[in-house]
């Protein structure tokens, strides 16, 4: 798939996730709506940061504020899942939080990510396997929409992983040091 095809692929995935978020806001629990919107915002910010968002430096304080708000909403939603005894949702949230921590580590500390690539790869494989297991559990429970949504999120973050790998490979040492300050 060429660059143009990859762009449209990501656009379709993002549009489907936006639709899913609207469904969760409209017909899901409060935790589902908050969780879905917060993750959608974080995904958009990751895409901007890793997919060539050239104007990010000018808007960095705003972006950090939006990222902080979204990142704060996610554990609040995870706590809501625990209170509501929605265990698969809670496990899913914890796994996704770990994925984002891993992605942030790769972006902020690319030299360390390169040095510890086998460990990073193993951690990513374990986390994504856990997320796929949660999707399969929803499928087994006949919770079709949650299974579909989980699979779509896996696909979306796989595209972000591709972006992160490309960014880390392109960055000279000076840009890596600047990224660790964002």
N, C-alpha and C positions, 0 to 999 in steps of 0.2 A: 504494500500500500504506500503510495507516494505521500508527500507532505500535504497536498491538497485533500486527498482522500482521508488522511488521518485527522485533519482539521474538521472535516464534515462528520466523521465518525464521532469525534469528541463532542461536537455540537449536538448531535442526535442523542447521545448518552446524557449529556447535561440537560437537554430539554425533557427527556423522559424522567430524569431525577427531579426536575422542577415540578413536573406533573405529579409525581409520587408525593412530593412534599405537600402539594396542594391537597391531595387526597387525604393525607395524614392530618393536616390542619383542619380540614372540613369534617372528616368522619372518624378520626382516630382519637386516642386519649390526649390529654394535655402533654404528657411526656413524649408521646410519639410526634406530635406537632412541633414541639420545641426542639426535640432531637433532630428531626428531619431537616428543619430550617437551619439549625446551627451547622449541621454537617454540610448542607448545600452551600452555605456561605464559606465555610472553610475550604471546601473543594474549589470554589470559584477563586479564592485567594491563592491556593496552591497552584492552580492553573495559571493565574496571572503571573505569579512569581517564577514558575518553572517553564512556562510555555512562551516566554518572550514578552512579558509585560514591561516594555522599555520605560514607561513613565512611573514605575513603582517608587523610585527614590523620592520623587517630588511629593507623593502622597503617603510616604512611609508612616508618619504619625497617625494618620487617619486609618490606614490599613492595620497598624498595630492595635489601635483601639477597637476596630471591628473584630479583628482576630481574637482579642482578649474577651470581648463580649460573647462571641460564639463559643470560644473554648471554655468559658465559665458556664454556659448553658448546657453543655454536654454532660458534665458530671452531675449537674442538677437533674437532668432528665434521667440519667442512669440511676440516681437515688430514687426518683419517682418510680422507675421500673421495679426496684427492690421493694419499695413500699407497697406497690400494686401486685407483688409476687409474680411479675412477668420475667421469669428467670432467663429465658432465651434472649429476651431484649437486653437484660442486664449484662449477660455474658457477651453478647454482641457488642454492646457499648464499650465494655472494658477492653475487648480485643481491638476495636477500632481506635481507642485512645492509645493503646500500645503501638499500633501501626503509625499513627500520626507522630508519636514520640520518635519512632525510628526514622520516619521521613524527615522530621525536623533535625535530627542528629546528622543525617546524611547531607542535608542542605547547609547547616550551620558549621559543621566540622568535616568538610569534604576530605581533608588529608587523613583524618582518623577513619572516615568511612572507607577510604581506599586502603589504608593499612589493615583494617579489620574486615575487609570485604567478605571473607568466608563466614565470619560470625554474623555479620549483617545479613548476608544471604540466608543463612540458616534461621535466623530470627524471623526474617520476613516470610520464609517458607512455612515456619511453624504458625505464625500468626494468621497468614492467609489460609492455611489448612484448617485452623480452628474456625475461621469465619465461614469457610465452605461447609464445614460440619454443621454449623448453626443453620445455614441455608438449607442443608439437607434435612435437618431436624424439622424445620418449618414445613418442608415439602412432605415429610413423613406424617406430620400432623394435619396435612391438607390445608395449611394456612398459605394458600397459593400466592396471595399478594405479598406477604412478608418474604416468602422464598424468592419470588421474582425481584422484589426490591433489593434483597440481600445480594442476589446475583448481579444486579445492575450496579450496585455499589462496588462490588469486587471488580467488575469491568472498569468502572470509572477510576478506581485507585490504581489499577494496573496501568492505565494510561498516564497517571501522575508518576508512577514508578519509572516508566519509560522516559518521561520528561526529566526526572531527577537524575537518572543515569546519564542522559545526554548533557545536562547542565554540569554535572561534576566532571565529566570528561573534558568539557570545553574550557572550564575555568582555569586561568593562570593562578599562580599562588597569591598574587595581590588581590584578585577578585574573591578568592576563597576567604582571605582574611577579612575583607569588607563585609562579606555575607555573614560572617560569624557575629558581626555587630548589629545586624538587623533584628 
